[in-house]
Amino acid sequence: MKITSIRAYQVDLPLKEGRYSWSNGNYVEVFDSTVIEVETDAGLKGYGECCPLGSAYLPAYALGVRSGIAELAPNVIGLDPRDLNVLNRHMDAVLRGHLYVKAGIDVACWDILGQATGLPVYQLLGGKAQEDINLYRAISQIEPTAMAANVAGYRDEGYTKFQLKVGADTDSDIERIHLSAAEMRKGDVLVADANTGWTMHEAARVVNAVRDVDVYIEQPCLTYEESLVTRKRTSLPFILDEVITDISSLTRGLADGAMDVINLKISKVGGLTKARQMRDLCVHAGIPMTIEDTWGGDIVTATIAHLAQSTPEEFTFSATDFNSYGTVSIAEGAPRRVAGKMRASNEPGLGVKPIMDALGAPVLDV
């Protein structure tokens, strides 16, 4: 089996709530997502999706996905999509870095492998390790009282894990954490995610002010080194996200005892092939993961579900159902949230069928 063509589709994903805001005044109202179609000479087509969180979150942006695919795609035509390690080594050789560009192609090839074998992707990733995947809800950064009030509404949708978007001024962030913590019930989990938004002295002030609160502190500062300083200043459970980008950064964090949990974003690390390697290392090291991505629609949500489904429940801190945040559906068969949980499809591959009318004409055809 050989790859014969690669197409990219651009799709806008508006938000139900109008705006998603996080640290340093950043926000997005309509997400710019790219769906990647990989076609083979066996008549099989696989699909992946990459949707950066704007251009001010990670070194990634929506136009970069499509520009990178235009550069990369001609170099993977003729490869066997089932040979995923060979494919990834080749992509890394012909395009240095830019892991997020490669993620959609990698995921589409996992989709093809599943269709070719008649197996759902979660079985190819290790098997069904849990029945239901617990989801978290990100609470967009707004005024502290309103953020706390949102907890009740999201709990009514079945969520029990809540991720506060902090990383603003320290006074309001301290208030956000205290007010939202007061809304927690038995079994609820609260995370304060600064998304790199605090300096070290600001992080020190916040963790000291909330030291008696049952809350996880996530990615307080811009760099690994700065975040490690904050880690040493607090006894609160600690999550790293933006600075854990590959096996090297993960092994460094493990050696330093830098975190209790990581956020494993599939496109950030280059796709399912590399995410699986990092997942397995975390399980071996005893580090739970939030399994997610930077953003996306139905195809991203399906991909998250398959990786999470194949991860032991005790190491799945949570996962994300991004397709419930938006107003546009781009694929049939994607997981849907039920009582704060979701499941991957049992159909071969990712189990999704793109809605071509929603995708429109391809913006790239190689």
N, C-alpha and C positions, 0 to 999 in steps of 0.2 A: 504494500500500500504506500502511495506517495502523496504528498501535498501538491495539489495542482493550482490552487489559487487562494488568495487571502483578500477578504473585503472588510472594510470598516464602515460603520454607520454611526452618525452623530445623532444623539437624542437628548432633548431637554427634559429634566425631571424637576418640575416645580414642587414646592413643599406644601403640605396641607396647612401647616401653621404659618406659612408666609415667609419666615426667616429662621435661619439657624445661626446662632451667634456663639462665639467662643472667645478666647483670650485676646488681649490687645486690640479690642474693637473690631476683630474680623467677623465677617458674616457672609452667608450665601443665601440667595433667595431661589435661584434656579440652578440646579446642578447640570453641568455639561458632561454627559457620559458618552463613552465610545463602546460600541458593541463590535466584537471581532468575529468574523465568520471564516473558518478554515475548511476548505473543500478538498476532497481526495478523489483519486482515480477509481476508488471503490464505490463511489456514489454517496459516501457518508459526509455529513457536514457537522462540525462542532462549533460551539459558541462560547465565547468568554466576554467579559465586560470589565472595563477599567474606568473609574470615576474619581479623579482627585478631588480633595476637599478644597476647592479654589486653587489659588496659586501662592498663598501665603502660609500654608500649613507645613508641607514637606517640599523638598526639591522635586516637584512634580506639578504639571498643569495640563489642562485638557488638550490644548493644541499640541503640546509635547507628546501626548500619547499618539496622536495621528501622524505627526511628523516622524516620530520614531518608528512607527510601523511602516511608513513609506520607505524608510531607510533599511529596515530590517527584513521586511517580507520577501524581497527578491532573493535573499540569501538563505531562506528556509524552503523555498519551492524545491520539490524533489526529495525532501527528507521524509522518512517514515514517521508519521505523527505518534505512533505507538512506542517509538524508542525515545522515551521522555528524557532520560539522562543524556543521551546523545544529542537530542534536540537542544537541551539547555546548555550543554557545553558549547555547542556550535553558536547559539545565540550570544553567549558571553564572549566568544572569540571574535565575532564579526561586529559586535556593538558593545563597547566597553561601558559598564555601568548602566544607568537608565533602567533599573530593574522593573519599574512600573510599566514601562513600554512592553516588556517581554511577558508580563503576567497574563494578559488576555490571550495571547497565542498559546501559552502553556496550558491554560485552563481549557481552551477549545480543544486542544489535543487530548487532554484527559477525558473530555466529553466524547471524543471519537473513540478512544480506547474502550470506554464503557460500552458504547454502541457496538463496537466490533466484537466484544466478548460477551455481550448480553448481560452485563453486570452494572449495577449502580456504582457511581464513583466511590461512595463510602466503602464498598466492599474492596475496591482496588486500593484504597488508602489504609486498609487494615481490618475492615469488618465493622459491623454494627456494635459499637461499644456501649451505647445507651439508647433508650427509646425516645425520650423527650429532651429537647435542648432548652435549657433555661435562658431567657432573654433579659437583657437590661434595657432601660430607657434612658437616653441622653436628654437632659433637661437644659435647653438652650439658655444662654446667659441673659437674664433680664433683671429687673429690680428684685432684691432679696425676698421680700414678702411674697411676690407673685411666683417666684421660683418654688418656694416652699408650698404654696397653694397648689401648684401643678402636680405635686406628688400624689394627692388624693385622686385626681383624674386619671393619672397613669396607672395607679393601683387598680382602679375600676376596670382597666383594660387587661388586667392580669399580671402586670409587672410587679416584681418584688425586689428588683435591683435597680438602683437609681444612680445615675452618673451626673453630678452637678458640674456644669461648665463654669469654673472659676477662672482665676488668672486676670482679674481686674485689680482695682485698688484693694489693699489689704483689709481696710475697715469693712467694706461691703462684702468681701469674700468671707471674712470671719462671721459676719452676720448671716450670709447665705448658708454656711455650714451649720451654724447653731439652729437656725430656724428650720432647716430641712431635717436635721437630726431629730428635732422635737416631733416631727411627723412620722417617724419610723415606727413600725409595729414589730412584734416578735417575728423573727425570720427574715425581715427586710435587711437589705445591704445598701449602704451609702458610700459612694465614691466621690471625692472632690478632685476633679481633673483640671489642672491648671494649663494643660497643653503648652508647656514651656513658658508660661506667661509671667512667672515671678523671677525676680533677681534673688540671689542667695539671702540677702538680709530680709526681703519681703517673705520668702518662704520660711525663714526662721521665726519671724513674728507670727505667721499664721499657724504653723504646727505647734508653737508654744501656746497660743491662745485656744487651740482646740484639742489640747493633749488629753483631756478627759472625755472626749466625744468618741463614739464608736464609728469611725470613719476611716476609709482607705485614702491615702494621699497618692495621687497619680501625676507623674511627669511634672514636677514643680518648676524645673528650670530648663534653659535652652540646651545645655550640654550635659553629657554623661558625668563629667567631673563635678559640675555644679550640683547636679541632682544627688550625687553620691555624698556631698557635704551635707545636704539636707537629710538624707537617709540616716546619717550618723547622729543627727541632732534630735531625732524623734524615735519613739518606740511604736508609733502607729504603723500598721501594715502599709506596705509601699509597693507601688506599681510603676513600671517603666514601659514606655510606649515608643515615642518618636525616636529615641536613641537606640532602640533595639531593631536593627535593620538587616542583620544577616547572622550567620553562624559565629563569625568572629566577635561581634559585639555581644551576642548572647553568651558565649563562653567566657568572655571577659566579665560580664555581669555576674555569672555564676561563681567565678573564682573570687570576686570581690564581695560576694554576698550582698549585691547592690539592690535586690528586689525580692519581694515575696510572690509577685504575680507579674506576668507580662501581657501586653496586648499584642497579639499576633495578627497583623493586617496582611492579607494575602497579596495584594498588589504591591504593597510596600517592600515585601521581601522577594518579589519576582514570580509569584504564582504558586500553584499547589505543590509542585515538585520540591521547591525549597521550603515552603511552609511545612510540608510533611516532615522534612528533615529536622527543622527547628522544633516542631511539635514533639517528635519522638525524643529529642534531646531533653526537652523540658520534662516530659514524663519520666525519663530516666533520672533526672536530677530532682524530681519532686516539686516542680514549679507549675502551678496552675496557670491557665491562659484564658483571656478573653479572646475568642476567635471571631474575627470580624474583617473589615476592610476600611478603606478611607471613606467611601460612600458608594452608592450604586442603586440599581433597581432589582428587577426580578432575577436576572442571571447572577449578579453578585450575591444576592441572598441565597440562591440555590447552592452556589459554590461554598459559601460559609457553612450552610447546613450540612453538606457532605463531609467537610473536614471536621466539623464539630461532632457529627454522628459517629465518626470513627475514632473519637477521642474519649478515653475513659471519663466518666461523669465527674469523678473526684478531681480531675485535672482540667475540667471545663468550668472556669470561674463564671463565665457567661458567654453569650453570643449576641449577634445583632440581626434584626429583621428590617433591613433598610427599606424594603419595598412597602412597609407599612407607614413610612414617613412621607411618601410622595403621593401625587395625584394621578400619575401615568403608569399604566401597566404595559410592559414591553415583551412579556413572554407568558405563555400558558404553562401550567404545571409547576410553578414556583411554590415554595413553602409559604404557608399563611399562618400567622400567629393565632393560636388557640389557647386562651387562659394563660398568657405569658410564656408560652412554649411554642416550638415548631419542630417539624420533622423533615428530613430529606426525602425526596422521592425514591420509590423502589424501582422506578423504570430504568432501563439501561442509560448509562452516561449520567449527565446532570438531571435528566428527566424534564427538561424544559423545551418548549417549542416557541421560538420567537414569533411575535406578532409583526409581520412584515409591514403592514400598513402603519404601525406605530414607528417603525424604524425608518421608513421612507427609502429613498434611493441611496446606494452606497456613496460615500464621499471619497473612497479609495478602493480601487479594484486592481489587484496585482495578479 
